[in-house]
Amino acid sequence: ATRPADGGEVRLDTDQAGAWLRTSNDLRLALGTRLDITEDSEPPEEIADESDHQLAVYYWLTAVQGSLVDALVAGRAGRR
């Protein structure tokens, strides 16, 4: 519902950003548990099988979540 119909830049209000953070965190936790992610886990260099696909999605979700947190922090800093 937050994705523009024709693509392009995504703009989220505070409630939408919170929903994205909760959802991405829940998905990461579920995938991390399923894949036995540890501090030593690394993104796959090549996608060879289904678990590599899932691991790649895990790291993509990590990047999305990190970008969202950075944007929220930057937005709050700009309001001061």
DAGITA-V257614 format. One record per residue. N is the residue number from 0. RES is the residue in one small letter. OMEGA is omega in degrees with one decimal (NA if undefined). D_LAST is the distance of its C-alpha to the last C-alpha in Angstrom with 2 decimals. Layout:
n = {N & N}
res = {RES & RES}
omega = {OMEGA & OMEGA}
d_last = {D_LAST & D_LAST}
//
This chain:
n = {0 & 1 & 2 & 3 & 4 & 5 & 6 & 7 & 8 & 9 & 10 & 11 & 12 & 13 & 14 & 15 & 16 & 17 & 18 & 19 & 20 & 21 & 22 & 23 & 24 & 25 & 26 & 27 & 28 & 29 & 30 & 31 & 32 & 33 & 34 & 35 & 36 & 37 & 38 & 39 & 40 & 41 & 42 & 43 & 44 & 45 & 46 & 47 & 48 & 49 & 50 & 51 & 52 & 53 & 54 & 55 & 56 & 57 & 58 & 59 & 60 & 61 & 62 & 63 & 64 & 65 & 66 & 67 & 68 & 69 & 70 & 71 & 72 & 73 & 74 & 75 & 76 & 77 & 78 & 79}
res = {a & t & r & p & a & d & g & g & e & v & r & l & d & t & d & q & a & g & a & w & l & r & t & s & n & d & l & r & l & a & l & g & t & r & l & d & i & t & e & d & s & e & p & p & e & e & i & a & d & e & s & d & h & q & l & a & v & y & y & w & l & t & a & v & q & g & s & l & v & d & a & l & v & a & g & r & a & g & r & r}
omega = {-177.6 & -179.8 & 177.3 & -176.5 & -178.0 & -177.4 & 178.3 & -175.1 & 177.5 & 176.6 & -176.3 & 169.9 & -175.2 & 179.6 & 179.0 & 178.3 & 177.3 & 178.3 & 177.2 & 179.6 & 179.5 & -177.5 & 180.0 & 177.5 & 178.6 & 178.5 & 178.0 & 178.7 & 179.8 & 178.6 & 179.9 & 177.4 & -178.7 & -176.2 & -177.8 & 179.4 & 175.7 & 176.4 & -178.4 & -179.3 & -180.0 & 174.7 & 179.8 & 176.5 & 177.0 & 178.2 & -176.2 & -177.3 & -176.2 & -179.7 & 175.0 & 176.3 & -179.1 & 178.3 & 177.0 & 177.5 & 177.9 & -178.2 & 174.5 & 177.8 & 176.6 & 179.7 & 178.3 & -179.5 & 178.8 & 177.9 & 179.8 & 177.8 & 178.4 & -179.8 & 179.3 & 178.7 & 179.0 & 178.8 & 178.1 & 179.6 & -180.0 & -179.1 & -175.9 & NA}
d_last = {29.94 & 26.56 & 28.36 & 28.98 & 32.75 & 33.29 & 31.05 & 28.12 & 24.41 & 23.33 & 20.29 & 19.56 & 17.91 & 16.71 & 20.34 & 21.84 & 19.67 & 20.74 & 24.30 & 24.27 & 23.07 & 25.75 & 28.41 & 27.90 & 27.92 & 31.08 & 32.76 & 32.02 & 33.40 & 36.48 & 37.17 & 36.51 & 39.00 & 41.50 & 41.37 & 41.28 & 38.15 & 37.79 & 35.67 & 38.43 & 38.33 & 37.69 & 37.22 & 40.63 & 41.75 & 44.04 & 44.28 & 47.78 & 47.80 & 46.01 & 44.27 & 42.84 & 41.47 & 39.88 & 38.48 & 37.00 & 35.35 & 33.96 & 32.33 & 31.10 & 29.44 & 27.88 & 26.42 & 25.19 & 23.54 & 21.94 & 20.64 & 19.17 & 17.42 & 16.08 & 14.86 & 13.18 & 11.41 & 10.45 & 9.29 & 7.02 & 5.72 & 5.57 & 3.80 & 0.00}
//
